[in-house]
Amino acid sequence: MTNRFRQLLLVILLPVLSFPALAQFSLEDVMSYPFATELVAGKATDAMAWVENKRGIRNIYFAKGPDGPSVQLTSYGKDDGQEISSLTFFMNDQWLLYVRGSAPNRNGEIANPDSNPEGAEQIIWLISTESGDAIRVANGYSPTVHPTENTILFSSPAGIFQININEYGIPESDSERLLFRARGSNGGQAWSPDGKEVLFTSSRGDHSFVGIFSAEKGEIRWMAPSVGRDMIPVWSPDGKQVAFVRYKGLKRDELVNITGGESFSIFVADAVTGAAKEVWKSPSDDGGFAQSYPAAPLQWTKANRLLFYSEHEGWMHIYSMNPDGSGLTDVTPGACEAEDSGISADGSTLYFSSNCGDIDRRHLYSVAVKGGTPKALTKGEGSEMTPVPLASGRGLAMQYMGYNFDKTVGFLASGASTVKQISSAAPSAFPAKSLVKPEQVIYKSPDGVEIHAQLFMPATHKKGEKHPAIIFMHGGPIRQMLLTFHYSSYYSNAYAFNQYLASQGYVVMSVNYRDGIGYGKDFRRVENQGPRGAEEYQDIVAGGKYLQGRVEVEPAKIGLWGGSYGGYLTAMGLARNPELFKAGVDLHGVHDWAFRAREFGPPGGWWGITEELMDKAFESSPVSDLSKWTAPVLLVHGDDDRNVLFQQTTDLAETLREKGVNVDLLIFPDEVHGFLRYDSWFRTFEAAKVYFDKYLK
């Protein structure tokens, strides 16, 4: 922390030093739980590997099986923001492939959030699961292992490459080569079951093709090329066919709109001739979200069934059918969403996470791939997800979290109901016993839409006391906050901060406004959201009035905080309803939809904002009318943001200052949208808490 920033904190703190200390734990304590990601299981053994983020220090952990013990393989020691991803077991599970470093931004720059003078790279590594010895493979990403040989495919900005690895895990000299040359952006590569050919997608803007490259024949075969956008290809178990998803092509001046939908079809093609047949077509514009949100939206199982995600019946479900399109079955029925999924080694059983029967949490289920009644595997007050079946069939590796512990790795044995923790235990400083259990709140917006929220009451609350209150809004907007810690590190941090604010005497309410996931397609796809009328903002106003009606809340002291889309809604609240919202902390928010549509690629800013919609988009933005904005605001932004232009904050800050509004800034040079460093999150929350204390207490 710089001396200048410490002085700012002291200046803000001075007016509130007379208030009694309500903290039962520190901010550092509640952010200390190791956050687990990237869980994978061995191909030949019951080995497991994952990544743990401990206060910004990311390392790979490994266990030979569910009986443990787990060991730390890598020894990275800095909060440098370098992500670890794409864990893949290799060479009879004796080695692990992984990628360290982020994807490039629009200028081809790898994220370097700690401003390392040497810069940053995105590198593929191999590490021995026995010795922990690590060997650099190549610069690139998306490593893919050959089914029988010690050969790896990987992507780089220059194309798809192949490299051979010797028995000692060392890349063979001069073996790295560009696999083929083809127009467009090529990726999504997958070896055929016999390892002789490579399936890939070639994206060409308004259209895309699915291709197969044969090294033996030195040729590329295209699968039923058309004017559509073909993607997500998968091999059949015998390698004789491929299935893929087709969207219609983009017409002239047609813009991408992530809040809308589009029709899609599933095709099955002969891998030799390329002739393809449409085996299923969505009845309406049901595509887009369900084919981009899940990790594996289309799969061809060993039991010769096609599995795919779709929202055509109102909820994101998984469907199963024969390769010719017959026998279509919804294997995850109900008024609820199916999210993560995994398939047993023999291809007969599907495991998935869902909010069935517990809409603000996640639990695991199993069902036969051919269909049947799903069986609940977990239940209770926690959330469980990311089912990863072990090779032996002994059970599932999985990830889970509770209201008082963060995302961790566990093992659920076949037939068991109790999860065994595999990853690191909570540090002694973590205040598990002091965290409050959030209460599920459901209230109605003025138009009658039911809104779910999580309410955090101060543990020190006494009857008759009134507290300042804070509303938190997630980003996306395609997200859902839970009654537990979150499975995303971004929102896990947000949940921890909400708990900390509650410990400091605030009533905190986390609002799942319309546009978000978890409550069905219609809830997520309201017509007039964001740049088309900001319809979801009424959910925030209704939430503020709900808080004002609670006897525990001081009605004149309600603040707002959120990031990205939550930052947008924070700014909306301060601009539109100053009588209700008295202070805000806005992290990398969109403040001008028209500006985004014109300056953030592709044209239309991903929200399909046409020239005809520009006036409406501007009117739906906080900057359209700042005449009533008087409340103080803390604006937080990293200047390597790849999701929201940094100038969105520049423009709002300078405009508000010209109006005489109290604007404070916390700027992180080289940091990205989702803050890769623990230090960035900690400083943000430290400043936000001080800010709310100054203006709400």
C-alpha positions in Angstrom: 0.0 0.0 0.0 1.4 3.4 -0.9 1.9 6.2 1.7 -0.5 8.3 -0.3 -3.2 5.7 -0.1 -2.6 5.2 3.6 -3.0 8.9 4.1 -6.3 8.8 2.2 -7.6 6.0 4.5 -6.6 7.9 7.6 -8.4 11.0 6.4 -11.5 9.0 5.7 -11.3 7.2 9.0 -10.9 10.2 11.2 -14.6 11.1 11.4 -15.6 7.6 12.5 -12.9 6.7 15.0 -15.3 7.3 17.9 -17.5 4.4 16.9 -17.2 1.2 18.8 -15.3 -1.7 17.1 -17.8 -4.3 16.0 -15.3 -6.6 14.2 -15.2 -10.2 15.3 -12.5 -10.9 12.7 -10.3 -9.1 10.2 -10.8 -8.6 6.5 -7.5 -10.6 6.0 -8.9 -13.4 8.1 -12.1 -13.9 6.1 -10.1 -13.8 2.8 -7.6 -16.4 4.0 -9.4 -19.6 3.0 -7.6 -21.5 0.1 -9.8 -21.3 -3.0 -9.7 -24.5 -5.1 -10.0 -24.5 -8.9 -9.1 -26.6 -12.0 -10.0 -30.0 -10.6 -9.1 -33.0 -12.8 -8.9 -36.8 -12.3 -6.4 -39.3 -13.8 -7.0 -41.2 -16.9 -5.4 -44.5 -15.8 -5.5 -44.1 -12.0 -7.6 -42.4 -9.3 -5.1 -39.5 -9.1 -6.5 -36.0 -8.6 -5.0 -32.6 -9.2 -6.2 -29.1 -8.6 -5.1 -25.5 -8.0 -5.3 -23.7 -4.7 -5.2 -19.9 -4.5 -3.9 -18.8 -1.0 -4.0 -15.1 -0.8 -3.1 -14.7 -4.4 -0.4 -17.4 -4.4 -1.5 -20.1 -6.8 0.0 -23.6 -6.7 -0.9 -27.1 -8.0 -1.8 -29.9 -5.5 -1.9 -33.6 -6.2 -3.2 -36.7 -4.5 -2.6 -40.3 -5.7 -6.2 -41.2 -4.8 -9.1 -40.2 -2.5 -7.2 -41.7 0.5 -4.5 -39.1 0.1 -2.4 -37.5 1.2 -2.4 -34.4 -1.0 1.0 -32.8 -1.8 1.9 -29.4 -3.2 3.6 -29.9 -6.6 4.6 -26.4 -7.6 6.3 -23.8 -5.4 5.2 -20.4 -6.7 5.5 -17.9 -3.9 4.3 -14.5 -5.2 0.9 -12.8 -5.5 1.7 -12.0 -9.1 -1.7 -12.7 -10.7 -0.4 -15.4 -13.0 -3.2 -17.9 -13.4 -2.8 -21.7 -13.6 -5.2 -23.5 -15.9 -5.7 -26.4 -18.3 -4.5 -29.2 -15.9 -4.2 -32.4 -17.9 -2.8 -35.8 -16.8 -0.2 -37.3 -19.2 1.9 -40.4 -19.6 0.0 -42.8 -17.4 -0.7 -40.0 -14.9 2.9 -39.6 -14.0 3.0 -36.1 -15.4 0.7 -33.1 -15.4 0.4 -30.5 -18.1 -0.6 -27.0 -17.1 -0.7 -23.5 -18.5 0.6 -20.5 -16.5 -0.3 -17.0 -17.6 -3.4 -15.4 -19.0 -4.7 -15.1 -22.5 -3.6 -12.0 -24.4 -5.7 -8.8 -24.6 -6.8 -7.1 -27.8 -3.2 -5.8 -28.3 -1.7 -9.3 -27.8 -0.4 -8.5 -24.3 -0.4 -11.2 -21.5 -1.8 -9.9 -18.2 0.9 -8.5 -16.0 -1.0 -7.2 -13.0 2.0 -6.8 -10.7 3.8 -4.7 -13.3 6.7 -7.1 -13.5 9.4 -5.2 -15.5 10.3 -8.5 -17.3 6.7 -8.8 -18.5 4.6 -11.9 -18.5 4.1 -15.0 -20.8 1.6 -17.7 -21.3 3.6 -20.9 -21.0 2.7 -24.6 -21.1 4.5 -26.7 -18.5 5.0 -30.4 -17.6 5.4 -31.3 -14.0 6.2 -34.8 -12.5 3.6 -36.0 -10.1 6.4 -37.9 -8.2 9.3 -35.5 -8.0 7.6 -32.1 -8.7 10.2 -31.4 -11.4 8.8 -28.9 -13.9 9.8 -28.6 -17.5 8.8 -25.8 -19.9 7.1 -27.1 -23.0 6.2 -24.1 -25.2 4.5 -20.8 -25.3 0.8 -21.4 -25.9 -2.4 -22.7 -24.4 -5.1 -25.5 -24.7 -2.7 -28.5 -24.5 -4.4 -31.7 -25.8 -2.9 -35.1 -25.2 -2.5 -37.8 -27.9 -4.6 -41.0 -27.0 -1.6 -43.4 -27.4 1.6 -41.5 -28.0 3.6 -38.9 -26.0 2.5 -36.1 -28.3 0.7 -32.9 -27.5 -1.3 -30.5 -29.5 -1.5 -26.9 -28.4 -2.7 -23.5 -29.6 -0.9 -20.2 -30.0 -1.8 -17.0 -31.8 0.1 -18.4 -34.8 -2.1 -21.6 -35.0 -2.3 -25.2 -33.8 1.1 -26.8 -33.1 2.3 -30.3 -32.3 5.2 -31.3 -30.1 6.7 -34.7 -29.0 7.7 -35.5 -25.4 10.3 -38.1 -24.5 9.9 -40.7 -21.7 11.6 -38.3 -19.3 9.0 -35.5 -19.9 11.4 -33.5 -22.0 10.2 -31.9 -25.3 12.2 -33.5 -28.2 14.4 -31.0 -29.9 13.1 -29.7 -33.2 9.8 -31.6 -32.8 7.6 -28.6 -32.4 5.9 -27.8 -35.7 2.8 -26.0 -37.0 0.3 -28.7 -37.7 -1.3 -27.1 -40.7 -2.1 -23.7 -42.2 -5.7 -22.6 -42.8 -7.6 -19.4 -43.0 -9.4 -18.0 -40.0 -8.9 -18.5 -36.3 -8.4 -22.2 -35.7 -8.9 -24.0 -32.4 -10.9 -26.4 -30.3 -8.6 -29.2 -31.5 -9.3 -32.9 -30.5 -7.5 -36.1 -31.6 -9.5 -38.8 -33.2 -9.8 -41.9 -31.0 -7.0 -43.6 -33.0 -4.8 -40.5 -32.9 -4.4 -40.3 -36.6 -6.5 -37.2 -37.3 -7.4 -33.9 -35.6 -10.8 -32.3 -35.4 -11.0 -28.5 -35.2 -13.1 -25.4 -35.7 -12.1 -22.6 -38.1 -13.8 -19.4 -37.2 -14.1 -16.8 -40.1 -16.2 -14.1 -38.6 -19.7 -14.2 -40.0 -19.4 -18.0 -40.5 -17.2 -20.9 -39.3 -16.4 -24.5 -40.4 -15.6 -27.8 -38.7 -12.6 -29.5 -40.3 -10.5 -32.7 -39.9 -6.8 -32.6 -40.6 -5.1 -35.8 -41.6 -1.3 -35.9 -41.2 -1.0 -39.1 -43.2 -2.9 -37.8 -46.2 -1.7 -34.2 -45.7 -5.2 -32.8 -46.2 -8.1 -31.0 -44.5 -11.6 -32.3 -45.0 -14.5 -29.9 -44.2 -17.7 -31.2 -42.7 -20.7 -30.0 -44.7 -19.4 -26.4 -45.1 -22.2 -23.8 -45.3 -22.9 -20.2 -44.5 -23.7 -21.1 -40.9 -21.4 -20.9 -37.8 -20.4 -24.5 -37.0 -18.7 -25.2 -33.7 -18.2 -27.4 -30.7 -17.3 -30.5 -32.7 -16.9 -33.9 -31.0 -15.8 -37.4 -32.2 -18.0 -40.5 -32.1 -16.5 -43.3 -30.0 -15.3 -45.2 -33.1 -14.0 -42.1 -34.9 -16.2 -42.6 -37.9 -18.5 -39.6 -37.3 -18.4 -36.2 -35.8 -21.2 -34.2 -34.2 -21.3 -30.4 -34.0 -23.6 -27.4 -33.3 -24.7 -25.1 -36.1 -26.0 -21.6 -35.7 -27.1 -19.5 -38.7 -24.6 -17.2 -40.2 -24.4 -13.5 -39.5 -26.1 -11.2 -42.0 -24.7 -7.9 -43.1 -24.8 -5.5 -40.1 -26.2 -8.2 -37.8 -24.7 -7.7 -34.3 -24.0 -10.2 -31.5 -26.4 -9.9 -28.6 -25.5 -12.0 -25.5 -28.8 -11.2 -23.8 -30.8 -12.7 -26.7 -30.9 -16.1 -28.3 -30.7 -17.8 -31.6 -31.8 -21.0 -33.2 -29.3 -23.9 -33.4 -29.1 -27.4 -34.8 -27.1 -30.5 -34.0 -25.5 -32.1 -37.1 -23.8 -35.5 -37.4 -21.3 -35.9 -40.2 -19.5 -38.8 -41.9 -15.8 -38.2 -40.9 -14.6 -39.4 -44.3 -17.0 -37.8 -46.8 -18.0 -34.8 -44.7 -21.7 -35.4 -45.6 -23.8 -34.3 -42.7 -27.4 -34.6 -41.5 -29.3 -32.4 -39.1 -30.4 -34.7 -36.3 -32.1 -32.1 -34.0 -33.2 -28.5 -34.3 -34.2 -26.1 -31.5 -37.9 -25.1 -31.8 -37.1 -21.4 -31.3 -34.2 -19.0 -30.6 -33.1 -21.2 -27.6 -29.4 -21.2 -28.4 -26.5 -19.2 -27.2 -26.3 -19.3 -23.5 -26.6 -23.1 -23.0 -23.9 -23.7 -25.6 -21.4 -21.3 -24.2 -21.9 -21.4 -20.4 -21.2 -25.1 -19.7 -17.7 -26.5 -20.0 -18.9 -29.4 -22.3 -22.1 -28.3 -24.1 -22.0 -31.3 -26.5 -20.6 -34.8 -25.7 -20.7 -38.2 -27.5 -20.5 -40.9 -24.8 -19.0 -44.3 -24.9 -22.5 -45.6 -24.7 -23.1 -44.1 -28.1 -25.5 -41.3 -26.9 -25.3 -37.6 -27.7 -25.7 -35.3 -24.7 -26.3 -31.6 -25.2 -27.5 -28.6 -23.2 -30.5 -26.6 -24.2 -33.1 -24.1 -22.8 -35.9 -24.9 -25.3 -38.2 -26.0 -22.4 -37.5 -22.9 -20.3 -34.6 -24.0 -18.2 -31.0 -25.1 -19.0 -31.3 -28.9 -19.1 -29.2 -31.7 -20.4 -30.8 -33.8 -23.2 -29.8 -37.3 -24.4 -30.5 -38.9 -27.8 -29.3 -41.5 -30.3 -26.8 -40.2 -32.9 -29.7 -40.3 -35.5 -31.8 -38.0 -33.3 -34.2 -40.6 -32.1 -34.9 -41.3 -28.4 -34.6 -37.7 -27.3 -34.9 -37.6 -23.5 -34.6 -34.7 -20.9 -32.3 -36.4 -18.4 -32.3 -33.4 -15.9 -36.1 -32.5 -15.8 -37.7 -29.9 -13.5 -38.1 -26.2 -12.9 -34.4 -25.9 -12.2 -31.0 -25.6 -14.0 -28.4 -28.2 -14.8 -24.9 -26.8 -14.6 -21.6 -28.7 -14.4 -21.6 -32.3 -15.5 -19.3 -35.4 -15.8 -19.7 -38.9 -17.3 -18.7 -42.2 -15.8 -15.8 -44.0 -17.4 -18.1 -46.5 -19.1 -20.3 -43.7 -20.5 -23.5 -45.0 -18.9 -24.0 -42.5 -16.1 -24.3 -38.7 -16.1 -23.4 -36.7 -12.9 -24.5 -33.1 -12.8 -24.9 -30.2 -10.4 -28.2 -28.5 -10.2 -30.4 -26.1 -8.1 -33.4 -28.5 -8.2 -35.3 -28.3 -5.0 -32.8 -25.7 -3.5 -32.8 -22.9 -6.0 -30.2 -20.7 -4.3 -27.6 -23.5 -3.8 -26.1 -26.3 -5.9 -26.2 -30.1 -5.3 -25.1 -33.2 -7.1 -27.3 -35.8 -8.9 -26.7 -38.9 -11.0 -28.9 -40.3 -13.8 -28.5 -42.9 -16.5 -27.3 -41.4 -19.8 -30.3 -43.0 -21.6 -32.7 -41.4 -19.1 -34.5 -42.1 -15.9 -35.2 -40.4 -12.6 -32.2 -38.4 -11.3 -30.9 -39.5 -7.9 -29.8 -36.9 -5.4 -26.2 -37.5 -4.2 -25.8 -34.6 -1.9 -28.1 -32.2 0.1 -28.0 -29.8 3.0 -26.9 -26.2 3.6 -23.8 -26.4 1.4 -23.3 -26.2 -2.3 -21.6 -29.1 -4.3 -20.6 -29.1 -7.9 -18.0 -30.0 -10.5 -18.5 -33.8 -10.4 -15.4 -35.6 -11.7 -15.8 -39.4 -11.8 -12.7 -41.4 -10.9 -11.3 -43.9 -13.4 -11.9 -46.9 -11.1 -15.6 -46.0 -10.5 -15.0 -45.7 -6.7 -16.8 -42.3 -6.6 -16.5 -38.7 -7.5 -14.0 -36.0 -7.0 -15.9 -32.8 -6.6 -15.8 -29.2 -5.3 -18.0 -27.9 -2.5 -18.5 -24.9 -0.3 -20.7 -23.8 2.6 -21.9 -20.6 4.2 -18.8 -20.6 6.5 -16.1 -22.2 4.3 -14.8 -21.5 0.8 -14.6 -23.8 -2.3 -12.6 -26.9 -1.5 -11.9 -30.3 -3.1 -13.6 -33.4 -1.8 -14.4 -37.0 -2.5 -17.8 -38.6 -2.5 -17.5 -42.4 -2.5 -20.1 -44.4 -4.4 -23.1 -44.9 -2.2 -21.9 -42.5 0.5 -23.6 -39.3 1.7 -20.7 -37.7 3.4 -18.0 -35.8 1.5 -14.3 -36.3 2.5 -12.2 -33.2 2.2 -9.1 -33.7 0.1 -7.6 -30.2 -0.4 -6.0 -27.9 2.3 -7.9 -27.3 5.5 -8.9 -23.8 6.6 -6.1 -21.8 8.2 -6.5 -21.2 11.9 -7.2 -17.5 11.3 -10.3 -18.2 9.2 -13.4 -17.2 11.2 -15.7 -20.1 10.4 -17.6 -19.9 13.7 -18.1 -16.1 13.4 -19.7 -16.1 10.0 -23.4 -15.5 9.8 -25.8 -17.8 7.9 -27.4 -15.7 5.2 -31.2 -15.7 5.1 -33.0 -16.4 1.9 -35.2 -13.4 1.1 -37.8 -13.2 -1.7 -39.5 -9.9 -2.5 -41.4 -8.6 -5.5 -40.6 -5.8 -7.9 -43.3 -3.3 -8.8 -44.2 -5.4 -11.9 -44.7 -8.5 -9.8 -41.5 -10.3 -10.6 -40.1 -12.3 -7.7 -36.5 -11.5 -6.8 -34.3 -13.7 -4.6 -31.7 -12.2 -2.3 -29.4 -13.3 0.5 -29.6 -11.2 3.7 -26.6 -11.0 6.1 -27.6 -9.7 9.5 -24.9 -8.5 11.9 -24.1 -11.2 14.5 -24.0 -8.4 17.1 -27.5 -7.2 16.4 -29.7 -6.6 19.4 -33.4 -6.1 19.5 -34.3 -2.5 18.8 -31.0 -1.6 17.1 -30.9 0.0 13.7 -28.0 -0.5 11.3 -26.8 1.0 8.1 -27.5 -1.3 5.1 -25.7 -2.1 1.9 -27.0 -3.8 -1.3 -24.6 -5.9 -3.3 -25.2 -6.6 -7.0 -23.3 -9.2 -9.0 -21.9 -8.7 -12.5 -22.4 -10.5 -15.7 -25.3 -10.1 -15.6 -25.4 -13.9 -16.3 -24.6 -14.9 -12.7 -26.3 -16.0 -9.5 -25.2 -15.4 -5.9 -25.8 -18.3 -3.5 -26.6 -18.9 0.1 -23.0 -20.2 0.4 -19.5 -19.1 -0.7 -19.4 -19.0 -4.5 -17.8 -21.3 -7.1 -16.2 -18.3 -8.9 -13.2 -16.6 -7.2 -14.6 -13.2 -8.1 -17.9 -13.8 -6.3 -16.2 -15.8 -3.5 -14.3 -12.7 -2.7 -17.5 -10.7 -2.9 -19.3 -13.1 -0.5 -16.4 -12.9 2.0 -16.6 -9.1 1.9 -20.3 -9.2 2.5 -19.7 -11.4 5.5 -17.1 -8.9 6.7 -19.4 -5.9 6.3 -22.0 -7.8 8.4 -19.4 -8.4 11.1 -18.9 -4.6 11.1 -22.5 -3.8 11.9 -24.0 -3.5 8.4 -27.1 -5.3 7.2 -26.0 -6.6 3.8 -28.4 -7.8 1.0 -27.0 -9.5 -2.1 -29.7 -9.2 -4.9 -30.2 -11.7 -7.7 -31.8 -9.2 -10.0 -33.5 -10.3 -13.3 -31.1 -11.0 -16.2 -29.2 -13.5 -14.0 -29.1 -17.3 -14.1 -30.7 -19.9 -11.9 -34.4 -18.9 -12.3 -35.1 -19.9 -15.9 -34.7 -18.6 -19.4 -37.5 -16.0 -19.2 -36.0 -14.5 -16.0 -32.6 -14.2 -17.7 -33.9 -12.9 -21.0 -36.3 -10.1 -20.0 -36.8 -7.9 -23.1 -35.9 -4.4 -21.8 -32.8 -5.1 -19.8 -29.6 -3.0 -19.8 -29.3 -0.8 -22.9 -32.9 -1.5 -23.9 -34.5 0.1 -20.9 -32.7 -0.9 -17.7 -35.7 -2.9 -16.5 -33.7 -4.8 -13.9 -32.9 -1.5 -12.1 -36.4 -1.6 -10.6 -35.3 -4.8 -8.7 -32.6 -2.7 -7.0 -35.0 0.1 -6.0 -37.4 -2.5 -4.7 -34.6 -4.0 -2.7 -33.7 -0.7 -1.2 -37.4 -0.1 -0.2 -37.6 -3.6 1.2 -34.6 -2.8 3.4 -36.1 0.5 4.5 -39.1 -1.5 5.7 -37.1 -3.7 8.0 -37.0 -2.7 11.6 -33.3 -3.5 11.8 -32.3 -1.0 9.1 -31.7 2.7 9.4 -33.7 3.8 6.4 -31.7 6.9 5.6 -28.4 5.0 5.4 -28.4 2.6 2.5 -25.4 2.2 0.2 -24.6 0.2 -2.9 -21.6 -1.8 -4.2 -21.0 -4.1 -7.1 -18.6 -4.9 -9.9 -19.0 -4.8 -13.7 -22.8 -5.0 -14.3 -23.1 -4.5 -10.5 -21.0 -1.3 -10.9 -23.5 -0.2 -13.6 -26.4 -0.7 -11.2 -24.5 1.1 -8.4 -24.1 4.1 -10.6 -27.7 3.9 -11.7 -28.8 4.0 -8.0 -26.7 7.0 -7.2 -27.8 8.9 -10.4 -31.5 8.0 -10.2 -32.5 7.6 -6.6 -30.4 9.8 -4.4 -33.2 9.9 -1.8 -32.7 6.1 -1.3 -29.0 5.4 -1.9 -26.5 7.5 0.0 -23.0 6.2 -1.1 -21.6 3.7 -3.5 -18.5 1.7 -4.4 -18.4 1.0 -8.2 -15.9 -1.5 -9.5 -15.3 -1.3 -13.3 -18.9 -0.5 -14.1 -20.4 0.3 -17.5 -21.7 3.9 -17.3 -22.6 4.6 -20.9 -24.1 1.9 -23.1 -23.8 4.0 -26.3 -20.1 4.5 -25.6 -19.7 0.8 -25.1 -21.6 0.0 -28.4 -19.3 2.2 -30.4 -15.9 1.6 -28.8 -15.9 -1.9 -27.4 -15.6 -4.6 -30.1 -17.3 -6.2 -31.8 -19.7 -3.5 -33.0 -22.6 -3.2 -30.7 -20.5 -4.0 -27.6 -21.7 -7.7 -27.5 -25.2 -6.4 -26.5 -26.4 -6.0 -30.1 -26.8 -2.2 -29.8 -27.6 -0.9 -33.3 -27.6 2.7 -34.4 -31.4 2.7 -34.0 -30.9 1.7 -30.4 -28.2 4.3 -29.5 -30.6 6.9 -28.0 -32.3 4.2 -25.9 -28.9 2.8 -24.8 -27.8 6.3 -23.7 -31.1 6.9 -21.8 -30.6 3.6 -20.0 -27.2 4.7 -18.8 -26.2 6.5 -15.5 -24.5 9.3 -17.5 -27.7 10.2 -19.3 -28.8 12.3 -16.4 -26.4 13.2 -13.6 -28.4 16.2 -12.4 -29.5 14.4 -9.2 -26.3 12.7 -8.4 -24.9 14.1 -5.2 -23.8 11.0 -3.2 -20.1 10.2 -2.8 -18.7 7.4 -4.9 -15.5 5.3 -4.9 -14.6 4.2 -8.4 -12.3 1.2 -8.7 -10.7 0.0 -12.0 -7.8 -1.8 -13.5 -6.4 -0.3 -16.7 -5.9 -3.6 -18.5 -9.6 -4.4 -18.3 -10.6 -6.7 -21.1 -14.3 -6.6 -20.3 -15.1 -2.9 -19.7 -13.2 0.0 -21.1 -11.1 1.8 -18.6 -12.4 5.1 -20.1 -15.9 4.3 -18.8 -14.5 5.2 -15.4 -12.4 8.1 -16.7 -15.4 9.7 -18.3 -17.7 9.3 -15.3 -15.1 10.5 -12.8 -14.2 13.7 -14.7 -17.8 14.5 -15.4 -18.9 14.1 -11.8 -15.9 16.1 -10.5 -17.0 19.0 -12.9 -20.4 18.8 -11.1 -18.7 19.0 -7.7 -19.6 15.4 -6.6 -17.2 13.8 -4.2 -15.4 11.2 -6.3 -12.6 9.0 -4.9 -10.5 6.6 -7.1 -8.6 3.4 -6.6 -6.8 2.6 -9.8 -4.7 -0.5 -10.4 -2.2 -0.2 -13.3 -2.0 -3.4 -15.4 -4.8 -5.1 -13.5 -7.6 -6.9 -15.5 -11.4 -6.9 -15.0 -11.5 -9.8 -12.5 -8.6 -8.6 -10.4 -5.9 -11.4 -10.6 -4.1 -10.3 -7.5 -5.2 -10.8 -3.9 -3.6 -7.4 -3.1 -6.0 -5.7 -5.5 -9.1 -7.3 -3.9 -7.8 -6.6 -0.4 -7.1 -3.0 -1.0 -10.5 -2.6 -2.8 -12.4 -4.0 0.2 -10.3 -2.2 2.7 -11.0 1.1 1.0 -14.7 0.2 0.5 -15.3 -0.5 4.1 -13.6 2.7 5.2 -15.7 4.6 2.6 -19.0 3.1 3.8 -18.0 3.8 7.4 -17.4 7.5 6.6 -20.7 8.1 4.7 -23.1 5.6 6.3 -22.1 5.5 10.0 
